Amino acid sequence: MPEAAAFAKANPFAAGRDSVTGRVALEARAVHVSDVLADPDYGATQLQKLGGYRTILCVPILREGAPVGVFALTRSQVRDFTPRQIELVETFADQSGIAIENVRLFDEVQARTRELSRSLDDLRTAQDRLVQTEKLASLGQLTAGIAHEIKNPLNFVNNFSALSSELIDDLSSVLDGAPLEASVREEVAELTAMLKSNLDKVGQHGKRADSIVRNMLLHSRAGSGEHRPIEINAVVEESLNLAYHGARAEKPGFNVTLTRNFDPQAGDVDLYPQEITRVLLNLISNGFYATAKRGAAANGAGYEPTLCATTMSLGDRVEIRIRDNGTGIPPEVKEKMFNPFFTTKPAGEGTGLGLSLSHDIVVKQHAGTIDVISQPGEFTEFRIVLPRAAASLAKSGGEE
């Protein structure tokens, strides 16, 4: 009886006496009608004509005592269903109700499980960040002690290498006027030149070691300068200009297209301006390095180096994004990039403390977050989110 089924689906019966399903919905019990044509209350005549039935049995599917569905059995002739048959249908309806309830409960459990899984992922992310922050804090204390111990003898090495180099110049001047044989003079000149070259190398590596020690001390420092409300767009703009002109001064042939997407509503943030500038300079300089590296690999074959700085108001927070279209970051590097002393740059070009220090400044000094997304060979984007009261919030231990 497909026509009857289609009609019943398109015209659901409300609770009432004019249909058997309506009576079931009204009374929440099985209803058995021997002959619908002989029933004075029966009004579903159109359905009866389409179905061609005379005897009908309707049994409710109950959930917590309320009907949620109906089983309907019909006969084309007037012939009652036996009590046994009615009992079997009622049992089947009960089992169906239990199955439907189990499906509903399963769906609820699945939804709750997904919600708990998301919460667990968020908790693990927060825990990982906390562990990273604590590791950096412990390492900061350690590096501070080491750096202070190293700095004094390092100053001695640097100062005396410079002084010894000057003394060699003085010695050469004195020997120029001394009556020496040509072979001796040549040998002395060769030895002094070699000695001066060695001292120059000592001085060069001493300065590099001094730079590492200074960065170690910066890494261990809790904060520098005074925090104050400052316009975040101005800080990002100043950092862009400083980094760009610094890169141009270091490599006159350097060039990159700078784009700015500043949100006028970004407004003021309470922060340590020097420290956030340090973070931005590091991220922008890394971006310049990546674009230069990709440009060298492309050898000018249609590659346009670009770096974009974006700010956005997030209500009680502010977002800063620094995106470059450089070499990108492989996943194995991304996992370690905030670790102290980790660098992929050649020896002498990086200390490996820049990103670690940046993480410290954003997370510990400003109660913010710093994340990175990257596609190797395509782009890298750093995302910093700072609370409006960043420095004050961090100072109070993250409590507003």
C-alpha positions in Angstrom: 0.0 0.0 0.0 2.5 2.6 -1.1 -0.2 5.2 -1.8 -1.5 4.9 1.8 2.0 5.1 3.3 2.7 8.2 1.2 -0.6 9.8 2.3 0.0 9.0 6.0 3.5 10.5 5.8 2.3 13.7 4.1 -0.7 14.0 6.5 0.3 13.0 10.1 -2.6 12.6 12.5 -2.8 14.7 15.6 -3.9 13.2 18.9 -7.6 12.6 18.8 -10.5 10.2 18.3 -10.9 10.4 14.5 -8.0 8.1 13.7 -6.6 5.0 15.4 -3.0 6.5 15.5 -4.5 9.6 17.0 -6.2 7.6 19.7 -2.9 5.8 20.5 -1.2 9.2 20.7 -4.0 10.4 23.0 -4.2 7.3 25.3 -0.6 6.0 25.1 -1.8 2.4 24.8 -2.6 -0.2 22.1 -5.8 0.3 20.2 -7.6 -2.5 18.3 -10.5 -1.7 16.0 -12.3 -4.7 14.6 -14.0 -2.8 11.7 -13.1 0.8 11.1 -16.2 1.3 8.8 -18.4 0.3 11.8 -16.6 2.7 14.2 -18.7 5.9 14.6 -15.6 8.0 15.7 -13.4 6.9 12.8 -12.8 9.8 10.4 -9.7 8.7 8.4 -11.8 7.6 5.5 -9.4 8.7 2.7 -6.5 6.7 4.3 -8.8 3.7 4.7 -9.8 3.9 1.0 -6.2 4.0 -0.1 -5.2 1.2 2.2 -8.2 -0.9 1.7 -8.2 -2.2 5.3 -11.0 -3.0 7.7 -9.4 -4.3 10.9 -6.5 -2.3 12.4 -4.2 -2.7 15.4 -2.0 0.3 16.5 0.6 -0.1 19.2 2.6 2.8 20.7 6.4 3.0 20.8 6.9 4.6 24.2 9.7 6.7 25.7 9.3 7.5 29.3 5.6 6.8 29.0 5.0 9.1 26.0 4.4 7.8 22.5 7.2 8.6 20.0 6.0 6.3 17.3 3.2 3.8 16.3 3.2 0.3 14.9 0.1 -0.2 12.7 -1.0 -3.6 11.4 -4.1 -3.9 9.2 -6.3 -6.6 7.6 -8.3 -6.1 4.5 -11.1 -8.3 6.0 -12.8 -7.9 9.3 -10.8 -10.4 11.4 -9.6 -9.5 14.9 -6.0 -9.9 16.0 -5.6 -12.5 18.7 -4.4 -11.6 22.2 -1.2 -13.5 21.5 -0.6 -11.5 18.4 -1.3 -8.2 20.2 1.1 -9.3 23.0 3.9 -10.0 20.4 3.4 -6.6 18.7 3.5 -4.9 22.1 6.7 -6.7 23.0 8.2 -5.7 19.7 7.2 -2.1 20.2 8.8 -2.1 23.7 12.0 -3.5 22.2 11.9 -0.9 19.5 11.5 1.9 22.0 14.5 0.6 24.0 16.5 0.5 20.7 15.5 4.0 19.8 16.4 5.3 23.3 19.7 3.5 23.1 20.5 5.2 19.7 19.6 8.6 21.2 21.8 7.9 24.3 24.6 6.7 22.0 24.4 9.9 20.0 24.5 12.0 23.2 27.5 10.0 24.4 29.2 10.5 21.1 28.6 14.2 21.2 29.8 14.4 24.8 32.8 12.3 23.9 33.7 14.7 21.1 33.3 17.6 23.4 35.5 16.0 26.1 38.1 15.1 23.4 38.2 18.8 22.3 38.6 19.8 25.9 41.3 17.3 26.5 43.2 18.5 23.4 42.9 22.1 24.7 44.1 21.0 28.1 47.1 19.2 26.5 47.9 22.2 24.4 47.8 24.4 27.5 49.9 21.9 29.5 52.5 21.7 26.7 52.7 25.5 26.8 53.0 25.5 30.5 55.8 22.9 30.4 57.6 24.8 27.8 57.3 28.0 29.8 58.6 26.3 32.9 61.5 24.8 31.0 62.4 28.2 29.7 62.1 29.7 33.2 64.4 27.0 34.6 66.9 27.4 31.8 66.7 31.2 32.2 67.9 30.9 35.8 70.7 28.5 34.7 71.9 30.6 31.8 72.0 33.7 34.0 74.4 32.1 36.4 76.5 30.6 33.6 76.6 33.9 31.7 77.7 35.9 34.7 80.5 33.5 35.4 81.7 33.5 31.7 81.4 37.3 31.2 84.4 38.4 33.3 87.0 36.0 31.8 85.5 36.7 28.3 86.0 40.4 28.8 89.6 39.7 29.8 90.1 37.7 26.5 88.5 40.4 24.3 90.3 43.3 25.9 93.7 41.7 25.9 93.4 40.3 22.4 92.7 43.9 21.2 95.5 45.3 23.3 97.9 42.6 22.1 97.0 43.4 18.5 97.9 47.1 19.2 101.2 46.0 20.8 102.0 44.0 17.6 101.5 47.2 15.6 103.8 49.0 17.9 106.4 46.2 17.7 106.2 46.3 13.9 106.8 50.1 14.0 109.8 49.6 16.3 111.3 46.9 14.2 111.0 49.0 11.0 113.8 51.2 12.3 115.9 48.4 13.6 119.1 47.2 11.7 118.0 43.7 10.7 119.0 41.5 7.9 116.5 41.1 5.1 115.8 37.4 5.8 115.3 38.1 9.6 113.1 41.1 8.8 111.0 39.0 6.4 110.6 36.2 9.0 109.7 38.7 11.7 107.1 40.3 9.4 105.6 36.9 8.6 105.4 35.9 12.3 103.9 39.2 13.4 101.3 39.1 10.6 100.4 35.5 11.6 100.2 36.5 15.2 98.0 39.5 14.4 95.8 37.4 12.3 95.4 34.9 15.1 94.5 37.7 17.6 92.0 39.1 15.1 90.3 35.7 15.0 90.4 35.5 18.8 88.8 38.9 19.0 86.2 38.0 16.3 85.1 34.8 18.1 85.3 36.6 21.5 82.8 39.2 20.3 80.6 36.4 19.0 80.8 34.7 22.4 80.1 38.0 24.1 77.0 38.4 21.9 75.8 34.9 23.0 76.3 35.8 26.6 74.4 39.0 26.3 71.5 37.1 24.7 71.7 34.6 27.5 71.4 37.4 30.1 68.5 38.9 28.1 66.8 35.4 28.1 67.0 35.1 31.8 65.8 38.7 32.6 62.2 39.0 33.8 61.6 42.3 32.2 63.3 45.5 31.2 62.1 49.1 31.3 58.7 50.3 32.3 55.5 49.0 30.8 52.9 51.5 29.6 49.9 51.7 27.3 51.1 52.2 23.7 49.5 52.1 20.3 50.3 48.7 18.9 50.1 49.8 15.2 52.9 52.3 15.9 55.1 49.6 17.5 54.7 47.3 14.5 55.3 50.2 12.0 58.5 51.2 13.9 59.7 47.6 14.0 59.1 47.2 10.3 61.1 50.3 9.5 64.0 49.5 11.8 64.3 45.9 10.5 64.1 47.0 6.9 66.7 49.7 7.1 68.9 47.5 9.2 68.8 44.8 6.6 69.5 47.3 3.8 72.5 48.6 5.8 73.9 45.1 6.2 73.3 44.1 2.6 72.8 47.1 0.3 71.3 44.8 -2.5 68.6 43.5 -0.2 65.0 44.2 -1.2 61.6 43.1 -0.1 58.0 44.3 -0.6 56.4 45.3 2.7 52.7 45.3 3.1 50.7 46.6 6.1 47.2 45.6 7.1 46.7 47.6 10.3 43.3 47.6 12.1 42.5 51.1 13.1 40.6 49.6 16.1 43.7 47.8 17.3 44.3 50.7 19.7 46.6 50.7 22.8 48.1 47.7 24.7 49.8 47.9 28.1 53.3 46.4 27.3 57.0 46.8 27.6 57.7 48.6 24.2 61.4 47.7 24.0 60.7 44.0 24.6 57.8 43.7 22.1 59.9 45.6 19.6 62.7 43.1 20.2 60.3 40.2 19.4 59.0 41.9 16.3 62.5 42.7 15.0 63.5 39.1 15.5 60.4 37.8 13.6 60.7 40.3 10.8 64.5 39.7 10.5 63.9 36.0 10.3 61.3 36.7 7.6 63.8 38.7 5.6 66.4 35.9 6.0 63.9 33.4 4.7 62.9 35.5 1.7 66.5 36.2 0.8 67.3 32.5 1.0 64.4 31.6 -1.3 65.3 34.4 -3.6 68.9 33.1 -3.9 67.6 29.6 -4.6 65.1 30.9 -7.2 67.9 33.0 -8.8 65.4 35.7 -9.6 63.1 33.4 -11.6 59.8 35.2 -11.0 60.0 35.3 -7.2 58.8 38.5 -5.5 60.0 38.6 -1.8 57.1 39.8 0.4 56.6 40.4 4.1 53.2 41.3 5.5 52.4 42.8 9.0 48.8 42.6 10.2 47.1 43.8 13.3 43.6 43.1 14.4 41.5 44.0 17.4 40.0 40.9 19.2 38.1 42.9 21.8 40.0 42.6 25.1 43.0 41.2 23.1 45.1 42.3 20.1 46.5 40.0 17.3 49.7 40.6 15.4 50.7 38.5 12.4 54.0 38.6 10.6 53.9 36.6 7.4 56.7 36.1 4.8 56.7 34.1 1.5 60.2 32.7 2.2 61.5 29.2 2.5 59.0 28.0 5.1 59.7 25.8 8.1 59.8 21.9 7.9 57.7 20.1 10.6 60.7 18.7 12.3 62.2 22.2 12.7 58.9 23.7 13.8 58.8 21.3 16.8 62.1 22.6 18.2 62.2 26.2 17.0 61.3 27.8 20.4 64.0 25.7 22.2 67.0 27.7 23.4 70.1 27.5 21.2 68.3 25.8 18.4 69.1 27.3 15.0 69.2 26.2 11.4 71.4 29.1 10.3 75.0 28.5 9.5 77.6 28.9 12.2 78.2 32.5 13.1 74.9 33.7 11.7 72.6 32.8 14.6 72.8 32.1 18.4 69.5 30.1 18.5 68.1 32.3 21.3 66.0 34.7 19.2 62.8 32.7 19.1 63.3 31.3 22.6 63.7 34.9 23.9 60.6 36.0 21.9 58.5 33.2 23.4 59.7 34.2 26.9 58.8 37.9 26.3 55.3 37.2 24.8 54.3 34.4 27.2 56.0 35.3 30.5 56.2 39.1 30.3 52.9 39.8 28.6 50.7 36.8 29.3 50.2 36.3 25.6 50.6 33.5 23.1 52.9 33.0 20.1 52.2 30.4 17.4 53.4 29.6 13.9 51.9 28.1 10.8 54.1 27.3 7.8 54.1 25.6 4.5 57.7 24.5 3.5 58.7 26.3 0.3 55.7 28.7 0.5 55.3 30.8 3.6 55.7 31.2 7.3 53.3 33.2 9.6 53.8 34.0 13.2 50.7 34.9 15.2 51.0 36.8 18.5 48.0 37.5 20.7 48.4 40.0 23.6 45.8 40.9 26.2 45.0 44.6 26.4 46.5 44.7 29.9 49.3 42.3 28.9 52.2 43.5 31.1 50.0 44.2 34.1 48.3 40.8 33.7 51.6 39.0 33.5 53.0 40.9 36.5 50.0 39.8 38.6 50.5 36.1 37.7 47.8 35.9 35.0 44.9 37.0 37.3 42.7 40.0 36.3 
